[in-house]
Every structure is written in C-alpha cells, then in structure tokens.
C-alpha cells in the first residue's frame, strides 16, 4: 500500500478487505508515522488513511469507512472530542480509540461523553496499541489502568449522559448480566464463554443496551450504568 501526501492514502486492495481498517488522525506527522509503523507490521490491520485534524477525519471516515479511528485529542481547528462526537453520531458502528497525553478528570469525562471506545496515553506504544486496536474493533472497551480507576471513581459524581430509557424499556436480566461482565473488564469473547452464548449474540445484546441507554460505546454504557444504578462499584472489580 502506498501513502500519498500528508493525509491521503490509496484504498486497500481486495486482499486486504478482511483486515481491520484503521484511520490515523493526529496533527503531528511524526506521531502518525510512529503509530503506522507499529500497525503496518500486523497482517490483520490495514491503514486506510491519515488526517491532520478533525474536519479531514470526518470527511475521510465517510469515504474510507474504517472500522477504527485512532484520534488525537488536541488538534488545531476541530479537536478530537468534537470530531469523535460527530463521527459517532453519523457512524455509530465505527470505533474511536483516543490517543493523548491528557489524563485529567475533565478530559476523561469529555472522551466518555463523546462515545469513544477507548483511551490510551501516548506513552503507550508497541503491542499495547495493536491489542487496543483489535479490542475496540471487536467491540470491547479499552482504558489505560489509571484512567479506568479514575473513570470508576468519578462515575457516581458526574452526569456523563442521560440514562432515560426509550419508551420506558428496562434492561433485561441477560442484558444486565452482559453489562456487569463488561464492567468487570471482560472482552466480548470472554463474556460469550462465561454465559455460554455465541459472540454474535453478545454483540446483539450490546446493541440493545446501547439503544436503551442512549449511548454509543461499551465505555459509555458502563459509566451510564454506574450513574443509573444498574451497576455498582463492586461490578467493576
């Protein structure tokens, strides 16, 4: 695959269509290059484009339909939070993995509100990045350990998003089981094995949970569950 200029890349060939398609978004070309050099070594990951700001990212998402967008938090013009919010509103199935140096309380809340599926600090590189991309592509939640602890400790104090259920619906017993296992850190595959159901069924339960809670990601579902009382702090351990 040939990279062309700062934020344009050729579409993947037919042989690459089964790979996880990733769009890199960062205003620093050297950061994009560093992440790309890690991910390009993996046969199941395909870099389909690079963008230098939020506006470019939104345009390229519509054209290239990536499975995962690796999004820088702080960029000129439209920043990562705004871009993530717009992408999730228009393309809810696309997973956004935020990559940033920030781990303060306000930044964490903003990222959860925007619907990102994961949050990694830029000091994390190598196989951790590869594993994070694979995880969010599979529908799992990815948080750096320190960030995860902050998220849980704050969930009962800050309103992330309304948890009013559509049409008065309630989470079913099975949906609540799935959400509790997600809160404990289990992946979709682990949840399927634990409950004795297939992976497609787990994903279906998450789709229903997202709809009922009015959220767009596992991370936001867990935080909303904590705020609403569906989950307790013990469920996250």
Residue pairs with C-beta under 8 A, 6 or more apart in sequence:
1 9
1 10
1 12
1 13
1 16
1 46
1 47
2 9
2 10
3 9
3 36
3 47
3 50
4 10
6 29
6 50
6 52
7 49
7 50
7 51
7 52
7 56
7 60
8 49
8 50
9 47
9 48
9 49
9 50
11 48
11 64
12 19
12 21
12 46
12 48
16 46
18 44
19 43
19 44
19 45
19 46
20 44
20 45
20 46
20 67
20 68
20 133
20 134
20 137
21 46
21 48
21 64
21 65
21 66
21 67
21 68
22 39
22 45
22 46
22 47
22 48
22 66
22 67
22 68
22 69
22 70
22 133
23 47
23 48
23 49
23 50
23 51
23 57
23 60
23 61
23 64
23 66
23 68
23 69
23 70
24 32
24 35
24 36
24 47
24 49
24 50
24 51
24 70
25 50
25 51
25 52
25 53
25 54
25 56
25 57
25 69
25 70
25 71
25 72
25 75
25 80
25 83
26 32
26 35
26 52
26 70
26 72
26 75
26 99
27 52
27 53
27 72
27 75
27 76
28 72
29 52
31 72
31 99
31 122
32 50
34 125
35 70
35 99
35 125
35 129
36 47
36 50
38 125
38 126
38 129
38 130
39 45
39 47
39 129
39 130
39 133
40 47
42 130
44 134
45 130
45 133
45 134
48 64
48 66
49 60
49 64
49 66
51 57
51 59
51 60
52 75
53 75
53 76
53 77
53 78
53 83
54 75
54 77
54 78
54 79
54 80
54 82
54 83
54 86
55 77
55 78
55 83
57 69
57 71
57 83
57 87
58 78
58 83
58 86
58 87
58 90
61 69
61 87
61 90
61 91
61 94
62 90
62 91
65 91
65 94
66 94
67 94
67 95
67 137
68 94
68 95
68 96
68 97
68 133
68 136
68 137
69 84
69 87
69 94
69 95
69 96
69 97
70 97
70 99
70 133
71 80
71 83
71 84
71 96
71 97
71 98
71 99
71 116
72 80
72 98
72 99
72 100
73 79
73 80
73 81
73 98
73 99
73 100
73 101
73 102
73 107
73 111
74 80
74 100
74 102
80 98
80 100
81 110
81 111
81 114
84 96
84 98
84 111
84 114
84 115
84 116
85 113
85 114
85 115
87 94
87 96
88 94
88 96
88 114
88 115
88 116
88 216
88 217
92 115
92 210
92 216
95 117
95 118
95 136
95 137
95 139
95 217
96 114
96 115
96 116
96 117
96 118
96 136
97 116
97 117
97 118
97 119
97 120
97 132
97 133
97 136
97 142
98 111
98 116
98 118
98 119
98 120
99 120
99 121
99 122
100 107
100 119
100 120
100 121
100 122
101 121
101 122
101 123
102 121
103 121
103 144
103 146
103 147
103 150
105 150
105 154
108 119
108 147
108 150
108 151
108 154
109 154
109 158
109 160
111 119
112 151
112 160
112 219
112 220
112 223
113 160
113 161
113 220
115 215
115 216
115 217
115 220
116 217
116 219
117 136
117 139
117 140
117 141
117 142
117 217
117 218
117 219
118 132
118 135
118 136
118 141
118 142
118 143
118 219
119 142
119 143
119 144
119 147
119 219
120 128
120 129
120 132
120 142
120 144
121 144
121 147
124 132
124 144
132 142
135 141
135 142
135 187
136 142
138 187
138 188
138 189
139 188
139 203
139 206
139 218
140 187
140 188
140 218
141 182
141 217
141 218
141 219
141 222
143 151
143 219
151 219
151 223
152 226
152 233
152 236
155 222
155 223
155 226
155 227
156 226
156 227
156 233
159 227
160 220
160 223
160 224
160 227
161 214
161 215
161 220
161 223
161 224
162 214
163 213
163 214
163 224
163 225
163 227
163 228
164 214
165 171
165 212
165 213
165 214
166 211
166 212
166 214
169 212
170 212
171 179
171 209
171 212
171 213
171 230
172 208
174 195
174 205
175 205
175 208
175 209
175 212
176 230
177 195
178 191
178 195
178 202
178 205
178 206
178 209
179 209
179 221
179 222
179 225
179 230
179 231
180 231
180 235
181 190
181 191
181 194
181 195
182 191
182 206
182 218
182 221
182 222
183 222
183 225
183 226
183 231
183 235
183 236
184 235
184 236
184 237
185 236
186 194
188 199
188 202
188 203
188 206
189 199
191 202
192 198
192 199
192 201
192 202
195 202
206 218
206 221
209 215
209 221
210 216
210 217
210 221
213 220
213 221
213 224
213 225
213 228
214 224
215 221
215 224
222 231
222 236
224 230
225 231
225 235
226 232
226 233
226 236
